[in-house]
Amino acid sequence: MEKSELKKVAERIEDAMREVGVLLIAFTPLDVALNRHQEGDLSFLLLFFGLGTALFTSALLLEAIRGKEPLSSFRYLLIFLVFGVILVIAALAT
């Protein structure tokens, strides 16, 4: 694989991670509200919301590291990623 092909693959993976993260963040609370899960509502919400947050933030961090985006907001992205990981851990603990 050439470097340009590898970059294209990396960009596609980042785009997919970002899109899946946004979908999880957007639709997990809606699913919990509409389906009225009986047991494990909070853990379900935290797990998928945290996964979405972690995927979205990871994709943005990868873009920033590759130089596509400026690193000025790197600190906030890292905080957002840690928040997503904490949500996943909290969901698995319940």
C-alpha positions in Angstrom: 0.0 0.0 0.0 1.2 3.5 -0.8 1.2 6.3 1.7 -1.7 8.1 0.0 -3.8 4.9 0.0 -2.9 4.4 3.7 -4.0 7.9 4.5 -7.3 7.4 2.7 -7.9 4.2 4.8 -7.0 6.1 8.0 -9.4 8.9 7.1 -12.2 6.5 6.4 -11.7 4.8 9.7 -11.7 8.1 11.5 -14.9 9.2 9.7 -16.6 5.9 10.5 -15.6 6.2 14.2 -16.9 9.8 14.3 -20.2 8.9 12.7 -20.9 5.9 14.8 -20.0 7.9 17.9 -22.4 10.7 16.9 -25.2 8.1 16.3 -24.7 6.5 19.6 -24.7 9.8 21.4 -27.8 11.0 19.6 -30.0 7.9 19.7 -29.1 6.1 23.0 -31.1 8.5 25.2 -34.0 8.4 22.7 -34.0 4.6 22.8 -34.1 4.5 26.5 -36.9 7.1 26.6 -39.1 5.4 24.0 -38.6 1.7 24.9 -38.8 2.2 28.7 -36.3 -0.6 29.6 -37.2 -2.1 32.9 -33.9 -3.3 34.3 -30.6 -1.7 33.7 -31.8 1.6 32.2 -28.9 3.6 33.7 -26.2 1.0 32.8 -27.6 0.8 29.2 -27.6 4.5 28.8 -24.2 5.0 30.3 -22.6 2.2 28.3 -23.7 3.2 24.9 -23.4 7.0 25.5 -19.9 6.4 26.9 -19.0 4.3 23.9 -20.3 7.0 21.6 -18.4 9.7 23.4 -15.2 7.6 23.4 -15.5 6.8 19.7 -16.3 10.4 18.7 -13.5 11.8 20.8 -10.9 9.2 19.6 -11.7 10.1 16.0 -11.2 13.8 16.7 -7.9 13.1 18.6 -6.6 10.9 15.7 -7.4 13.7 13.3 -5.7 16.3 15.5 -2.6 14.1 15.9 -2.3 13.5 12.2 -2.3 17.3 11.7 -5.6 17.6 10.0 -7.1 19.7 12.8 -5.3 22.2 15.1 -4.2 20.9 18.5 -5.5 23.9 20.4 -8.5 22.0 21.7 -6.5 18.8 22.4 -6.9 19.3 26.2 -10.7 19.5 25.9 -10.9 16.5 23.6 -8.9 14.5 26.1 -11.2 15.5 28.9 -14.2 14.5 26.8 -12.6 11.1 26.1 -11.9 10.5 29.7 -15.5 11.3 30.5 -16.7 8.7 27.9 -14.4 6.1 29.4 -15.7 6.8 32.9 -19.3 6.4 31.7 -18.5 3.0 30.2 -16.8 1.9 33.4 -19.7 3.1 35.5 -22.1 1.2 33.3 -20.1 -2.0 33.5 -19.9 -1.6 37.3 -23.7 -1.4 37.7 
